[in-house]
């Protein structure tokens, strides 16, 4: 009964692995046998194993060779048996490599890494996000999930493509959602705004259902769905309808090329805004005093986040408290 179970388990292994075990056993068996048949020519089993290895692989160095009729017959039998298996081994190994590469390109190969970033939805925003992550977090693996692509848009080893509906648990598990560090959900550009937001929230629910602790950033296109996104567990919401309109009106009211100025405040260009928790030695100081200290470190303080309230450019005498967070421009 145990033998049959082991045999069934053996048959489940990949073909190249099964053939490699057979080849290994052939090399050991014939190597030990030839050392017994011709101890003068093969004084130790190691020499016999070496001879069987170079013979079965058709390399044939000629440093060891059987002299007796029995030894040569053994060598012929090994060549007929072993050469076929060694050929099958390399063929199956090549086929397995090609199959794995094709599966990686068409999005059917599961991702097995951890602490990776998952991007859901393929569009120009996702492409720009990939560029930023590759530049500023090159050590992170990126997993792209999309149902509209037929093949991976990237060939880099660090960018893995999964084809399928991202609201499907099976697809998220293929992306190893339980080991992911963060998830970015972009709005579906092929749907109207209301339906795209509903799809985003559905994906968010699926993500949080499988990994409640993963950090999620989702793009929301309509104001009516912002509360639903919060209820679904979004850690951060990008309200595209507000951001776009604010940039447009600021460009109208401000000098020309205002949008270009905003683009410069980007990690891609080396200068960006960040939110940092206040250090203990800065608690109780004024906004002016903290600004001057940070300026010495090539940082510009331009605002304070206190609870849910954000104060931009507060008065110079504004006192900073223990739980404040600092809005900083840094490079």
Steps between C-alpha positions, in 0.01 A plus 500: 500500500783741586679415176189580293462835679864585436459402135194724463688786665794439267275518195379846612851644484609700192617283210855639496535422872380141455739442209791655692445248782505213248821633342659536843411140588639375167830681558534360854398146405730465200781685675500261797458197273798584277719552807412146608554347155836671437660599832841547336367751246255661745662470846226695683124543442563870438704424187217275382240772561720754319531265201125438487427874520731604215389199293124548544536870419693408180795715609743208512830636635667159459686512833312185612382216274402137561744234377306177544218372281255512792596859575458611140163325474397685819613825338295435186190420703548820701538710184181357347302550821659816636538706182127489437424613854762777498356628170149489645625683810641796307196509272257507793712762681496725191126448454438582866703821472316610186163414655582702811614797293182488289289478816680805637431697181131405469431562870420146614809447717435557875721742691682344797691798645411715800501866607410595145291781356183412309367736233147430381393622157711581196499860371743789464467580872605146588790522256620824662464341844716206390770742380503679837515176697785366288698817564431554870425145621712282269522225762120449499340251264197632311197291408264639235145359489285574196235321295525704178864419415583186306867499601733674742601853396832454682781248467691588819543229762372728777165568327255209501177496300179323609214488251147489642225684682655664809178462703534122470654336809680243286674773297600691813636182657701437182655843565578383858285776649550370855874579484466835320622824655266740319234509229428783255158488332462723195160588354391294199527732199269280293194562722298810588602679821220367722548139392879533518476613864268210582753263346782661702307452825419138411871434440587677825257276693656189345852621583419587861308176541812299418753729667347752745837650592627580149541873426258601224490809280203532265397751238145637530337689213173618662422663832200273568723195545759647738316390815452151360872479430574594860252239626667241279829568678698729269811630677542781249270640232613691194203718403569557133201729454638741762867479406441566131261789555729661761800484268297644213363796699842563657652504153238757399550726805878458526785587262549278194651152532352445846447131418869473409588632846285230658668236286836608639371412848519132414726214609583447133668841492669456836293751700177402671268572791485267796327467836728438800413451865645774719814413695490533879758779509280715275186477716412835657695706245338752266441440130775754421755325726426156355510641146844648558638175644366290212627754247852432626442136397383608153134444582220757465215491753179638346218357710380302802258206523324493837253213522279525191575871454773622265634854546706639212745779582380565858608813695865515603411473872288185444602251774563140394353220714594137573278329240551751218630391162718721282433574134843527342655555158822300473735363237 
